[in-house]
Amino acid sequence: MKINRRQFNYGLAGGLLALPLRRIPLQSALRVNGKRIMDHILALAEFGKNPQGGVSRIAYSDADKQGREYVLGLMRAAKLDVTIDAAGNLIGRRQGSVASLAPLLIGSHVDSVPEGGNYDGVVGSMGAIEVAQTLAENNVTTRHPLEVVIFQNEEGGLIGSRAMEGELTEKELDLVSRSGKTIRDGIKFIGGDPVKLGGVRRRKGEIAGYLELHIEQGGILDAEKINIGVVEGIVGINWWDVTIEGFANHAGTTPMNNRQDALLAAAKFIQAVNRVVTSVPGRQVGTVGRITAVLPGAPNVIPGKVVLSLELRDLDAAKIKMLFERIQAEAQKIAAESKTKFDFKEINVNIPAPTDPRIRSIISDAARDLGLTTKQMPSGAGHDAQDMARLGPVGMIFIPSVGGISHSPREFSHPEDIANGANVLLHTLVKLDKV
Ligand SMILES: [Zn+2]
């Protein structure tokens, strides 16, 4: 960070007192313009606005394209050099004072789920643009180049950030997104070029860091009245399909002590999952969210086969493994008691993405210097930051979501919390730029 010290060289003879104080870019005094962020959030809310509230700004829809045009205008007004990369991500760049340094990235996304809210992704995107504008207005030049990145299609599978990570496959480009367009056609629609995706890819070490401001989407900060969540990482998510085989038999003639009831075993299994997950300290979660099939599915037949889902999430992959092994052991006991058989098939694994410990402490320091309270916490939801974590050190800043509601038109964060979050983003960036 460059501090203009020229003023001090004039000395008293030069009339130091005559210099307007606000021209001295004292970085600790830098603040974002909270009202301007809110104006931008409200204006963006018009693109894809639902009559019943909230937005449906699904990636690759007309509303998404128009919203992105509006965002491009904001980026230009913040004196950023704007490009759309081949994946369709919006990138606004500002030169640093040391040309050889890798860039620092800040950003989020502006696409939404169907009937979503006005804050998920938007707070971090408008916050990042505001940070760039605040730096420009105060003539502060960072040492690292700064890039504001608005990732495309976060809600449909982190498509933009995965392209940057080099993880987006050719096969995926042909999948049909929620907009009705394939991802390939969607990327073209928003100004990208799917043939040139290779050029978007960045290698490990090519970014000096990535910071993302985001609403918590849970109710912890709101309930505990804490200003800022310092995210420890984005949890790993493991999914299995669990098949329970029993024996389908006559529900009237088969005595109760002579049954192989797969659904009864499933009920015991669901309780066992809850018991195992809550039996050890920590913030891990486990869910049976779906009973896919109960066969043959008649009131007068004992269920012979059940298929259900199992999901486990935690910041620590070893803990997920340990919990899964305990759940399997419980399943074996249930199988023996009920004369059924359990089979587990792994469906999907997202490995945990820890944030950088050094950036976590910078976020905590920045918040403390601003007089804000903090809490360390995991992110139970996925974010573009999890892909950036494979390219360089990342940090995430959470602000309270009122009532913990998200992916809903009722999603809401208070303007003062949004301004606080953007100020923490600004000061974390300034401090990170110096190390
Ligand atoms: Zn989001």
Residues whose N, C-alpha, C, O or C-beta is under 5 A from the ligand:
A	BS01	ZN	D120 G121
